Amino acid sequence: MSHILYTDIDGVLLQFIPTLLDVLKERREIPCDVLEDDVSTFYIEEALGLPPSVVASAMSEVWTRPLPPYPGVQDMLGELNAMVEVVGLTDRPSTQSLEAAKRDLADLCLLQWHSVDSDKKVDVVRHRLMLDGFVFVLEDKLKTITRMLDLPGQDRLFLYLMDRPWNNSMDLRGIRRVYTHAAVVDDVRWQLGRVR
């Protein structure tokens, strides 16, 4: 029986928002004291009160900078790789963003990853549930993960929402909120131990 964990990349493994905020501060689009905790919605323009064109321009610059991993990511990926197949699923549409992902993920223990539209993430998980084994999903976008709640095979599907300011006030019935990367490892290990 083979098990798999799909993980989002930006906001889960790599620090996209802090890097975006740095760019916006350097451009003097936002005050210097704005932090990741101030981004209270997934829609950055709304959270920061900026025009979409300003955010889009800053995002283009983000892809030219290294995105550091969140603390604990390297350890999490190393431990998970020993237990399950780990696959990154990201929604990076542009060539520039994909090249940046190759650069930023090269030093992590993420052996394989794919860029798919957010809506397609659900299809990837649905297809995998047709096979045997557990399917674990680690995501920071509540809209994406809630669409997986109705998939067949719920007894083998484990959904984790990485706690971030843009998703911390949501109702999570059927979804495990995790606050650290180590908590993901602990729960995956526990779930796998139940079937041995």
C-alpha positions as CSV (number, residue, x, y, z in Angstrom):
1,M,0.0,0.0,0.0
2,S,1.5,3.3,-1.0
3,H,0.7,6.6,0.7
4,I,1.3,10.2,-0.5
5,L,1.4,13.7,0.9
6,Y,0.6,16.6,-1.4
7,T,1.9,19.9,-0.1
8,D,1.4,23.4,-1.3
9,I,4.6,25.4,-1.7
10,D,4.0,29.2,-1.3
11,G,2.8,30.0,2.2
12,V,3.4,26.4,3.4
13,L,7.0,25.6,2.5
14,L,8.4,28.9,1.2
15,Q,7.9,32.4,2.7
16,F,6.2,34.1,-0.2
17,I,4.2,36.8,1.8
18,P,7.1,38.1,3.9
19,T,9.2,38.5,0.7
20,L,6.3,40.3,-1.1
21,L,5.9,42.6,1.9
22,D,9.6,43.4,1.7
23,V,9.3,44.4,-1.9
24,L,6.2,46.6,-1.2
25,K,8.1,48.2,1.7
26,E,11.1,48.9,-0.4
27,R,8.8,50.5,-3.0
28,R,7.1,52.5,-0.2
29,E,3.7,51.1,-1.0
30,I,3.1,50.0,2.6
31,P,4.4,51.1,6.0
32,C,7.5,49.5,7.3
33,D,5.7,48.0,10.2
34,V,3.4,45.7,8.2
35,L,4.0,42.1,9.0
36,E,2.7,38.7,7.6
37,D,0.3,38.6,10.6
38,D,-1.4,41.7,9.1
39,V,-2.4,39.9,5.9
40,S,-5.8,38.7,7.2
41,T,-7.2,37.5,3.8
42,F,-5.9,35.4,1.0
43,Y,-6.6,38.4,-1.3
44,I,-3.5,40.5,-0.8
45,E,-4.9,43.6,-2.5
46,E,-7.8,43.6,-0.1
47,A,-5.7,42.9,3.0
48,L,-3.3,45.7,2.2
49,G,-5.7,48.1,0.5
50,L,-3.6,48.3,-2.7
51,P,-4.6,48.4,-6.3
52,P,-4.2,45.0,-8.1
53,S,-1.6,46.4,-10.5
54,V,0.7,47.4,-7.6
55,V,0.5,43.9,-6.1
56,A,1.0,42.3,-9.5
57,S,4.1,44.4,-10.2
58,A,5.6,43.6,-6.8
59,M,4.8,39.8,-7.3
60,S,6.9,39.9,-10.5
61,E,9.8,41.2,-8.5
62,V,9.3,38.5,-5.8
63,W,10.1,35.8,-8.4
64,T,13.6,37.4,-8.8
65,R,14.4,36.9,-5.1
66,P,15.1,33.8,-3.2
67,L,12.2,32.7,-1.1
68,P,13.4,31.2,2.2
69,P,11.7,28.2,3.6
70,Y,9.7,28.5,6.8
71,P,11.5,27.2,9.9
72,G,11.0,23.4,10.3
73,V,10.3,22.7,6.6
74,Q,13.6,20.9,5.8
75,D,13.1,18.6,8.9
76,M,9.5,18.0,8.0
77,L,10.3,17.0,4.4
78,G,13.2,14.8,5.4
79,E,11.0,12.9,7.9
80,L,8.0,12.7,5.6
81,N,10.1,11.3,2.8
82,A,11.0,8.3,5.0
83,M,7.2,7.6,5.5
84,V,5.3,8.6,2.4
85,E,5.8,9.9,-1.1
86,V,5.9,13.7,-0.9
87,V,4.8,15.8,-3.9
88,G,4.6,19.6,-4.1
89,L,1.6,21.1,-5.8
90,T,1.8,24.8,-6.5
91,D,-0.2,27.2,-8.6
92,R,2.5,29.2,-10.3
93,P,1.3,30.1,-13.8
94,S,4.2,32.1,-15.2
95,T,7.5,30.9,-16.6
96,Q,9.3,33.3,-14.2
97,S,7.5,31.9,-11.2
98,L,8.3,28.3,-12.3
99,E,12.0,29.1,-12.7
100,A,12.0,30.7,-9.2
101,A,10.4,27.5,-7.8
102,K,13.2,25.4,-9.3
103,R,15.7,27.7,-7.7
104,D,14.1,27.9,-4.3
105,L,13.2,24.2,-4.0
106,A,16.6,22.9,-5.1
107,D,18.0,22.7,-1.6
108,L,14.9,21.3,0.1
109,C,14.0,17.6,0.4
110,L,11.1,18.0,-2.0
111,L,11.9,15.4,-4.6
112,Q,9.1,16.2,-7.0
113,W,6.6,19.0,-7.6
114,H,4.2,20.2,-10.2
115,S,2.5,23.5,-11.0
116,V,-1.3,23.1,-11.5
117,D,-4.2,25.5,-11.4
118,S,-5.7,25.7,-7.9
119,D,-8.9,24.1,-9.2
120,K,-6.9,21.2,-10.6
121,K,-5.4,20.4,-7.1
122,V,-8.8,18.9,-6.2
123,D,-8.7,16.8,-9.4
124,V,-5.2,15.5,-8.6
125,V,-6.3,14.4,-5.1
126,R,-9.5,12.9,-6.5
127,H,-7.5,10.8,-9.0
128,R,-5.1,9.6,-6.3
129,L,-7.9,8.5,-4.0
130,M,-8.9,6.0,-6.7
131,L,-5.7,4.2,-5.9
132,D,-4.8,2.5,-2.6
133,G,-3.3,4.1,0.4
134,F,-3.7,7.3,2.4
135,V,-3.7,10.7,0.8
136,F,-2.5,13.6,3.0
137,V,-2.9,17.2,1.8
138,L,-1.1,20.2,3.4
139,E,-2.4,23.6,2.1
140,D,-2.8,27.2,3.3
141,K,-5.7,28.1,1.0
142,L,-9.0,27.2,2.7
143,K,-11.0,27.5,-0.5
144,T,-8.9,24.8,-2.1
145,I,-9.0,22.4,0.8
146,T,-12.7,22.7,1.5
147,R,-13.4,21.6,-2.0
148,M,-11.8,18.3,-1.1
149,L,-14.3,17.6,1.8
150,D,-16.8,16.0,-0.6
151,L,-14.4,13.7,-2.4
152,P,-15.0,10.0,-2.2
153,G,-12.6,8.1,0.0
154,Q,-12.8,10.4,3.1
155,D,-11.6,7.6,5.3
156,R,-8.2,7.7,3.6
157,L,-8.0,11.5,3.1
158,F,-6.3,13.7,5.7
159,L,-6.5,17.4,5.2
160,Y,-4.2,19.8,7.0
161,L,-4.5,23.6,6.9
162,M,-1.3,25.3,7.7
163,D,-2.2,28.1,10.2
164,R,-1.6,31.4,8.5
165,P,-3.1,34.9,9.3
166,W,-5.2,34.7,6.0
167,N,-7.0,31.6,7.2
168,N,-7.0,31.7,11.0
169,S,-10.6,32.8,11.6
170,M,-12.3,30.0,9.6
171,D,-14.5,27.1,10.6
172,L,-12.6,23.9,10.0
173,R,-14.9,21.0,10.4
174,G,-13.2,18.0,8.8
175,I,-9.9,19.8,8.4
176,R,-6.9,19.6,10.8
177,R,-5.3,23.0,11.5
178,V,-1.6,22.7,12.1
179,Y,0.6,25.3,13.6
180,T,4.0,23.8,13.0
181,H,5.6,21.6,10.4
182,A,6.5,19.1,13.1
183,A,2.8,18.6,13.9
184,V,2.2,17.4,10.3
185,V,5.0,14.8,10.7
186,D,3.5,13.7,14.1
187,D,0.0,13.3,12.7
188,V,1.1,11.5,9.5
189,R,3.2,9.1,11.6
190,W,0.2,8.5,14.0
191,Q,-2.2,7.9,11.0
192,L,0.2,5.4,9.4
193,G,0.7,3.6,12.7
194,R,-3.0,2.9,12.9
195,V,-2.9,0.7,9.8
196,R,0.2,-1.3,10.6
